[in-house]
Amino acid sequence: MEWETVIGLEIHAQLATRSKIFSAASTRYGAEPNTQACAVDLGLPGVLPVLNAEVVRMAVKFGLATHSSVAPRSVFARKNYFYPDLPKGYQISQYELPIVHDGYLDIEVDEDTVKRIGITRAHLEEDAGKSLHEDFHGLTGIDLNRAGTPLLEIVSEPDMRSAKEAVAYMKKIHSLVQYLGICDGNMQEGSFRCDANVSVRPQGQEAFGTRAELKNINSFRFVEQAINYEVERQIALLESGGTVVQETRLFDADRHETRPMRTKEEANDYRYFPDPDLLPVEIDPAFIAEVTQTLPELPEVKKQRFMDDYGLSAYDAGVLTATRELGDYFEAVVGVSGGLGKLSANWVMGELSGALNKAGLEIGSSPVSAEALGGMLRRIEDGTISGKIAKQVFEALWAGAGSADEVIESQGLMQITDSSAIEDIIRGVLENSPKQVEQYRTGQEKVFGYFVGQVMKATQGKANPKQVNELLKKMIND
Amino acid sequence: MALEAQEVEKIAHLARLGIDPDDISEYARNLSDILAFVEQLNSVDTRGVEPLAHPLDATQRLRPDVVTETDERENFLRNAPLTEAGLYLVPKVIE
């Protein structure tokens, strides 16, 4: 039987505020345990939560950027469960009236497929603390620094049909929240993590299959792996006559499998009710208008502009606007190069990205500055160096050998464009290869490439290839 | 609505309350009475009435995003029965 995968994602983005969502304690990462957990975060008797204005602003930004509705009135609710890193015995979240709802995001699945993914809702909530299970004489250590850290939980519609689409969507949200400056996107530190709801159904069937929830996945690679393993597991189960149980599963990256979390009965009976400690949050149109003014150029707008202004393909423009930093770098290169959009795109996406990947670096820490790369492209454009030699120059730039002009000068990489000099070299090559000349004259035209190769070799790649071709054609027929 | 003994046990478990099995039937009776009392509200026609999120006719005040809390860890840790290395220690819970 053919199976169809159905995926919905719940993404938790930690909002980049200075203080917590309901208290004035710091959210700084990496502090000594419990030094940033105040009486409110600890849930001591008599304390009251007071909502941080910045989290409201950030949630509204996200709503505006995803074509969502921003609720004029939203309500905080208590989600009740017991766990030692949740001191109050409930998490303050939003349930019936989330601050943002009914939006969408378009993702590029591949070079020519764009898909719209619905965003059901995005709501504000507080994070829990951290449990440390190792090495306390059989006890668990609790660090409440993270308790009360603001989160935006972004819930998608079950619109994705493959692990690849899920990753594309997750990357798009990851890029968007960083564009908006509402989340630092740091996945190692847990600022951006995701739960995936995965089910399968026979191709063509309308009703959804029973889903499993994969918890707390904190890398793009793991999302893809976890979903693929889970889909395989469910299909194997169904094809052998079993049924999928609705449950929460954990992905084990080392063992390449998902397995059920040991869950007590009634684990999901959260008994939500409106939190009497907090009043409804009202957002008026004037505030929305004010926030709209502060929105940066969004990825999809920037993408369209790159296509219009620089003549880039949709795919290239999509890649170059994937992060704000990459887009800024590209535009800086174009600026320095004197407007060479396409050439800049090729080099940024090709040579530079390849080298960065290999070195495990982000664009922000590229050893080749936009000025250096743009300067080199100018020298390709004006014929000082060939595209081939440029790769050599690029390597030198990467190694920190100065500007492109300095490298070209000091390593003598200037292109040979003097016709008589090239003619001398061609003459030499022809004289040394009587056999190949004979072959060429008797119709074996493919030996032409051999001559070009010999000339380029003799000039150490510095001859202008176009010129070599023209001159060679003329001389070989004489 | 009359609660069964099983539901009383579930409610107690969710609230992490230990109850004496001998008291269950009385709890069931008392809780059922409370539910019956509240259920009278169902006779009111509430079509077109917006659900009430809070009895006060006011909206949430917001505070500026400024850190004003200082580190009071030593004071807070003093209230806990067991601590180590700046952590609160609790019975082992692992899922």
Chai-1 contact restraints between the chains, C-beta under 6 A:
chainA,res_idxA,chainB,res_idxB,connection_type,confidence,min_distance_angstrom,max_distance_angstrom,comment,restraint_id
A,T17,B,D65,contact,1.0,0.0,6.0,A-B,restraint_1
A,R18,B,D65,contact,1.0,0.0,6.0,A-B,restraint_2
A,R18,B,V67,contact,1.0,0.0,6.0,A-B,restraint_3
A,S19,B,D65,contact,1.0,0.0,6.0,A-B,restraint_4
A,S19,B,V67,contact,1.0,0.0,6.0,A-B,restraint_5
A,A24,B,V67,contact,1.0,0.0,6.0,A-B,restraint_6
A,A24,B,T68,contact,1.0,0.0,6.0,A-B,restraint_7
A,A24,B,E69,contact,1.0,0.0,6.0,A-B,restraint_8
A,A25,B,E69,contact,1.0,0.0,6.0,A-B,restraint_9
A,S26,B,V67,contact,1.0,0.0,6.0,A-B,restraint_10
A,E32,B,G86,contact,1.0,0.0,6.0,A-B,restraint_11
A,P33,B,G86,contact,1.0,0.0,6.0,A-B,restraint_12
A,P33,B,L87,contact,1.0,0.0,6.0,A-B,restraint_13
A,N34,B,R73,contact,1.0,0.0,6.0,A-B,restraint_14
A,N34,B,G86,contact,1.0,0.0,6.0,A-B,restraint_15
A,T35,B,D71,contact,1.0,0.0,6.0,A-B,restraint_16
A,T35,B,R73,contact,1.0,0.0,6.0,A-B,restraint_17
A,C38,B,E69,contact,1.0,0.0,6.0,A-B,restraint_18
A,V50,B,R63,contact,1.0,0.0,6.0,A-B,restraint_19
A,L51,B,Q60,contact,1.0,0.0,6.0,A-B,restraint_20
A,L51,B,L62,contact,1.0,0.0,6.0,A-B,restraint_21
A,N52,B,D65,contact,1.0,0.0,6.0,A-B,restraint_22
A,A53,B,L62,contact,1.0,0.0,6.0,A-B,restraint_23
A,A53,B,P64,contact,1.0,0.0,6.0,A-B,restraint_24
A,E54,B,D65,contact,1.0,0.0,6.0,A-B,restraint_25
A,V75,B,A53,contact,1.0,0.0,6.0,A-B,restraint_26
A,F82,B,R16,contact,1.0,0.0,6.0,A-B,restraint_27
A,P84,B,V90,contact,1.0,0.0,6.0,A-B,restraint_28
A,P84,B,V93,contact,1.0,0.0,6.0,A-B,restraint_29
A,H133,B,I94,contact,1.0,0.0,6.0,A-B,restraint_30
A,F136,B,L89,contact,1.0,0.0,6.0,A-B,restraint_31
A,G138,B,K92,contact,1.0,0.0,6.0,A-B,restraint_32
A,L139,B,L89,contact,1.0,0.0,6.0,A-B,restraint_33
A,L139,B,K92,contact,1.0,0.0,6.0,A-B,restraint_34
A,T140,B,V90,contact,1.0,0.0,6.0,A-B,restraint_35
A,T140,B,K92,contact,1.0,0.0,6.0,A-B,restraint_36
A,T140,B,V93,contact,1.0,0.0,6.0,A-B,restraint_37
A,G141,B,L87,contact,1.0,0.0,6.0,A-B,restraint_38
A,G141,B,L89,contact,1.0,0.0,6.0,A-B,restraint_39
A,I142,B,L87,contact,1.0,0.0,6.0,A-B,restraint_40
A,I142,B,Y88,contact,1.0,0.0,6.0,A-B,restraint_41
A,I142,B,V90,contact,1.0,0.0,6.0,A-B,restraint_42
A,D143,B,L87,contact,1.0,0.0,6.0,A-B,restraint_43
A,M261,B,E95,contact,1.0,0.0,6.0,A-B,restraint_44
A,R262,B,E95,contact,1.0,0.0,6.0,A-B,restraint_45
A,P274,B,A53,contact,1.0,0.0,6.0,A-B,restraint_46
A,L279,B,H54,contact,1.0,0.0,6.0,A-B,restraint_47
A,L279,B,A58,contact,1.0,0.0,6.0,A-B,restraint_48
A,L279,B,T59,contact,1.0,0.0,6.0,A-B,restraint_49
A,L279,B,Q60,contact,1.0,0.0,6.0,A-B,restraint_50
A,P280,B,A53,contact,1.0,0.0,6.0,A-B,restraint_51
A,P280,B,T59,contact,1.0,0.0,6.0,A-B,restraint_52
A,V281,B,Q60,contact,1.0,0.0,6.0,A-B,restraint_53
A,E282,B,T59,contact,1.0,0.0,6.0,A-B,restraint_54
